[in-house]
Amino acid sequence: MTDRSNIRDVAALAGVAVKTVSRVLNGHPYVSAPMREKVERAMAELEFRPSVAARILSGSKSNQIALIYDNHSPYYMFQIQTGCWECCKANGIRLLGQPVDVTDPDVGEQVRGLVSETHVDGIVLSSPVTDCVPVLRALDALDIPFVRISPGTNHALTSSVFMDDAQAADDMTTHLINLGHRRIGFIKGHPNHMASDDRLFGYRRALDRAGIAFEPQLVMPGAFDFESGMAAGALLLDLHNAPTAIFAANDDMAAGVLAVAHGRGLILPEQLSVAGFDDTTLARTVWPALTTIHQPMADLARTATEILIAGGDINHRRLPHTLVERASVAPPAPLKNSGI
C-alpha cells in the first residue's frame, strides 16, 4: 500500500465506522477488544499512520509537539530543551522530548511509532537528527509539519533555524592567529553532525587566509563529549612540536583538554590556550573559564518552535553568533632563547 492510506480506508477495510477508527486511535476505553483488533489489523495491512489531516478529521488534535534529538552534550541539550519549552509554555502547548540513535537502522520506524502513539501535531528536530534520512523520510510520509535546527543538508526541504558554523570557527581561529598563535590544534566534533565538517572548514579557511600551512597531524577526531576531548588533547600535547593553542569544536571537549593540561602541570593560558564552541554553562564553570563561540542554542530552539506553531510557508532564519573572550586564551609564550 502507499503512504496515502487514510482513516476512511482503514474504516472501509475493517468494516467499521470512521468514528470507531477514531476511537481506537484515541485509545477510547469503550471499544470492544474484537473491534479494536479488526481496526488494528486493517491499519497494519494498510501500513497506516495517522497524518495531521487524519488527526484533525478524527478530532484528535493533541495540542502537543515533540522534540527529537541525539546529542552527546547534556549542556547543549539543556539549552535546546529550554528554548522549546519556553515557547510551548507561552502558547499553552505540551512538549514531549524523545531521544533517538541516528545510527539505529530502525530509527525511522521508531519516529513513525512516536507520531502514531502520541498524536503530536508537529516535530522539532535537533542536530544530528536534522540530517537523518530515515527520520526525514518517515516524517515526510506522515505529512506532519516539522522544523529543523541547524541542518547541514537539503536546506530547502523544510523550515529551519541555524547559525553560520563555518564563519564562527573561522572567527575563533582568526582570533587565535591575531594573538600570535601559529600552531593551532583542532578537535573535530562527532562525525554524525554536519556542523563538525563546517567548523573544520572554518578553521582551515582562517589558516589559509593567514598563510599558515594546514597540518593534518594537528587535527584530532572527537565526539562532542568530555572523554574524547581528553583523548584528543593528550594526543596533541604528545606531539614533538605541540600546539600553543587548541580549539575544540565544543565546550565539552575543550573542558577535556583543560583537564589533561592541568594533569600535566601546564600553566594556563600562559603555556597553552584552549578555546571552545557553544558557550554552554560549562564554559563558565571550568577553570580557566573558556573563551568560546556563543551559539544561541535556546534562541535557535525557541525560534524553531515559533515557526512550527505558526505554520505557513517554509521559513529559514539565521541567528548571529558571538566570540566570547574569557581567561583560557592568551598570546603564546615567547620561545626560549629567542632573544625576546
Beta strands, then each sheet from edge to edge (+ up, - down):
strand 1: 64-69
strand 2: 94-99
strand 3: 123-125
strand 4: 146-149
strand 5: 159-162
strand 6: 184-187
strand 7: 219-220
strand 8: 245-248
strand 9: 273-275
strand 10: 292-294
strand 11: 316-318
strand 12: 322-324
sheet 1: 2+ 1+ 3+ 4+ 5+ 11+
sheet 2: 7+ 6+ 8+ 9+
sheet 3: 10+ 12-
end
